[in-house]
Amino acid sequence: MDWDKLRIFHAVADAGSLTHAGDTLHLSQSAVSRQIRALEESLNTVLFHRHARGLILTEQGELLFDATRSMNKRIEAATARIRDSEEEVFGELRVTTTIGFGSLWLAPRLPKLYEKYPDLNIDLMLEERVLDLPMREADVAVRMKEPSQADLIRKKLMSIRMRLYASPEYLAQNGTPETMEDMAHHRLICQNPRAAQVSAGMIMV
């Protein structure tokens, strides 16, 4: 059954007039009349008695109006719940980011987020692999590289500077590197530079 015709039928039955229903639906009287006729033909029944004072529902029309009234109430209730849910923050949110950023920066800030949104549950997924958001591997990603999917909503959060550190004892024993070429002669403890997110964020200055 055509939902659009049912919507027009409900408006006509509620208003008791093609003209008033057309004003509510922003349709011409003739357009409303055509839709009602088409609905009556599809049901093989008469839904309205035409009267000088307007339209009066037939017995079959009353049955259909009861159904559309119930449907309309349920749609209004669902619409209200959807609007309320947009203002509330609840449920599970799967957030993916790198191990370093997630453990050192993001995780310590979660308690404040929970204070504001106690019904929110964060599933923090820490790994260097770039999870696929369109495939629903995660809901939100904090990445060090520009996403390849053009349809994702993206926002820059911050700029991160990476530095090299060494103990005085190490420098005394191995010397202080002055150029990038000198780094080949030193031991480094770092993330895998070939990892997608690490290499994307490495800008030498």
C-alpha positions as CSV (number, residue, x, y, z in Angstrom):
1,M,0.0,0.0,0.0
2,D,1.3,3.5,-0.9
3,W,2.3,5.3,2.3
4,D,2.1,8.6,0.7
5,K,-1.6,8.0,-0.2
6,L,-2.2,6.9,3.3
7,R,-0.7,10.1,4.6
8,I,-2.9,12.2,2.4
9,F,-6.0,10.1,3.3
10,H,-5.2,10.7,7.0
11,A,-5.0,14.5,6.5
12,V,-8.3,14.5,4.6
13,A,-10.1,12.4,7.2
14,D,-8.7,14.5,10.0
15,A,-9.7,17.8,8.3
16,G,-12.9,16.6,6.7
17,S,-12.1,18.6,3.6
18,L,-10.0,18.3,0.5
19,T,-9.2,22.0,0.6
20,H,-8.1,22.1,4.2
21,A,-6.0,18.9,3.8
22,G,-4.4,20.4,0.7
23,D,-3.5,23.5,2.7
24,T,-1.9,21.4,5.4
25,L,0.0,19.2,2.9
26,H,0.9,22.1,0.6
27,L,-0.9,20.4,-2.3
28,S,-3.7,21.5,-4.6
29,Q,-7.3,20.3,-4.0
30,S,-7.2,18.5,-7.3
31,A,-3.9,16.7,-6.4
32,V,-5.4,15.6,-3.1
33,S,-8.6,14.4,-4.8
34,R,-6.6,12.3,-7.3
35,Q,-4.7,10.6,-4.6
36,I,-7.9,9.8,-2.6
37,R,-9.5,8.4,-5.8
38,A,-6.4,6.3,-6.5
39,L,-6.4,4.9,-2.9
40,E,-10.1,4.0,-3.2
41,E,-9.5,2.2,-6.5
42,S,-6.6,0.3,-5.1
43,L,-8.7,-0.8,-2.1
44,N,-11.8,-1.3,-4.3
45,T,-14.0,0.6,-1.8
46,V,-15.4,4.0,-1.0
47,L,-13.7,5.8,1.8
48,F,-15.7,9.1,2.0
49,H,-19.3,10.1,1.5
50,R,-19.4,13.5,-0.3
51,H,-21.6,15.9,1.7
52,A,-22.5,19.6,1.3
53,R,-20.8,20.2,4.6
54,G,-17.6,18.3,3.7
55,L,-16.5,14.7,3.6
56,I,-17.8,12.0,5.9
57,L,-16.0,8.7,6.4
58,T,-17.7,5.5,5.3
59,E,-17.5,2.4,7.5
60,Q,-14.5,1.3,5.6
61,G,-13.0,4.8,5.8
62,E,-13.4,4.7,9.6
63,L,-11.5,1.4,9.8
64,L,-8.6,2.8,7.7
65,F,-8.6,6.1,9.7
66,D,-8.2,4.1,12.9
67,A,-5.2,2.4,11.4
68,T,-3.6,5.6,10.1
69,R,-4.3,7.4,13.4
70,S,-2.4,4.7,15.3
71,M,0.4,4.8,12.7
72,N,0.6,8.6,13.0
73,K,0.9,8.4,16.8
74,R,3.6,5.8,16.6
75,I,5.5,7.9,14.0
76,E,5.2,11.0,16.2
77,A,6.5,9.0,19.3
78,A,9.4,7.7,17.3
79,T,10.2,11.2,16.0
80,A,10.2,12.5,19.5
81,R,12.5,9.7,20.7
82,I,14.9,10.4,17.8
83,R,15.1,14.1,18.7
84,D,15.7,13.3,22.3
85,S,18.4,10.8,21.5
86,E,20.2,13.4,19.4
87,E,20.5,15.5,22.5
88,E,21.6,12.7,24.7
89,V,25.0,10.9,24.7
90,F,24.8,7.2,25.6
91,G,25.8,3.8,24.4
92,E,29.1,2.3,23.3
93,L,31.6,4.3,21.2
94,R,34.5,2.4,19.7
95,V,37.5,4.7,19.4
96,T,40.7,3.6,17.6
97,T,44.0,5.4,17.8
98,T,47.7,4.6,18.2
99,I,49.1,2.9,21.3
100,G,51.2,5.8,22.3
101,F,48.6,8.5,21.8
102,G,45.8,6.5,23.3
103,S,47.7,5.4,26.4
104,L,49.6,8.7,27.1
105,W,47.1,11.4,26.0
106,L,43.6,10.0,25.5
107,A,43.1,7.5,28.2
108,P,44.0,9.9,31.1
109,R,41.3,12.3,29.8
110,L,38.4,9.8,29.7
111,P,37.4,10.3,33.4
112,K,36.3,13.9,32.7
113,L,34.3,12.7,29.7
114,Y,32.6,10.1,31.8
115,E,31.7,12.7,34.4
116,K,29.9,14.7,31.8
117,Y,28.3,11.7,30.0
118,P,27.9,8.9,32.6
119,D,25.9,6.7,30.2
120,L,28.6,6.7,27.6
121,N,30.9,3.7,27.3
122,I,34.3,4.1,25.4
123,D,35.8,1.0,23.8
124,L,39.4,2.2,23.3
125,M,41.1,0.2,20.6
126,L,44.8,0.9,20.6
127,E,46.8,-0.5,17.7
128,E,49.0,0.8,14.9
129,R,46.9,-0.8,12.2
130,V,44.5,1.6,10.5
131,L,41.0,0.3,11.1
132,D,38.4,0.7,8.4
133,L,35.6,3.0,9.6
134,P,33.2,2.5,6.6
135,M,33.4,-1.3,7.4
136,R,32.4,-0.5,11.0
137,E,35.7,-1.7,12.5
138,A,35.4,1.4,14.7
139,D,33.2,4.4,15.1
140,V,35.8,7.2,15.6
141,A,39.5,7.3,14.7
142,V,42.2,9.6,16.0
143,R,44.9,9.3,13.4
144,M,48.3,10.7,12.5
145,K,47.5,10.5,8.8
146,E,44.9,11.9,6.4
147,P,42.1,9.3,5.9
148,S,41.9,7.9,2.3
149,Q,38.0,7.7,2.4
150,A,36.6,11.0,1.1
151,D,33.2,10.6,2.7
152,L,34.4,10.5,6.3
153,I,33.8,13.5,8.5
154,R,37.2,14.8,9.6
155,K,38.5,17.5,12.0
156,K,42.0,18.5,13.0
157,L,42.5,18.1,16.7
158,M,46.0,19.3,17.3
159,S,49.6,19.4,16.0
160,I,52.1,17.0,17.5
161,R,55.9,17.5,17.6
162,M,58.2,14.5,17.9
163,R,61.6,14.9,19.5
164,L,64.6,12.7,20.1
165,Y,65.9,12.3,23.7
166,A,69.0,10.7,25.1
167,S,70.5,10.3,28.6
168,P,73.7,12.2,29.4
169,E,75.5,8.9,29.9
170,Y,74.5,7.7,26.4
171,L,75.7,10.9,24.8
172,A,79.0,10.8,26.7
173,Q,79.6,7.3,25.5
174,N,78.4,7.6,21.9
175,G,78.6,11.3,21.1
176,T,75.8,13.8,20.1
177,P,74.4,13.4,16.6
178,E,74.6,16.6,14.5
179,T,73.0,15.5,11.3
180,M,70.5,13.0,10.1
181,E,73.3,10.9,8.7
182,D,74.8,10.6,12.2
183,M,71.6,8.8,13.3
184,A,72.7,5.7,11.4
185,H,75.4,5.2,14.1
186,H,73.0,5.3,17.1
187,R,70.5,3.0,18.7
188,L,67.0,4.2,18.7
189,I,64.0,3.0,20.7
190,C,60.9,4.1,18.7
191,Q,57.8,3.1,16.9
192,N,58.2,1.3,13.6
193,P,58.9,4.1,11.2
194,R,57.4,2.1,8.4
195,A,54.0,1.9,10.2
196,A,51.4,3.9,8.2
197,Q,50.5,6.4,10.9
198,V,54.1,7.0,12.1
199,S,55.5,7.6,8.6
200,A,52.6,10.0,7.8
201,G,53.5,12.1,10.8
202,M,57.2,12.2,10.3
203,I,58.3,15.6,9.0
204,M,62.0,16.4,9.5
205,V,62.8,19.9,10.6
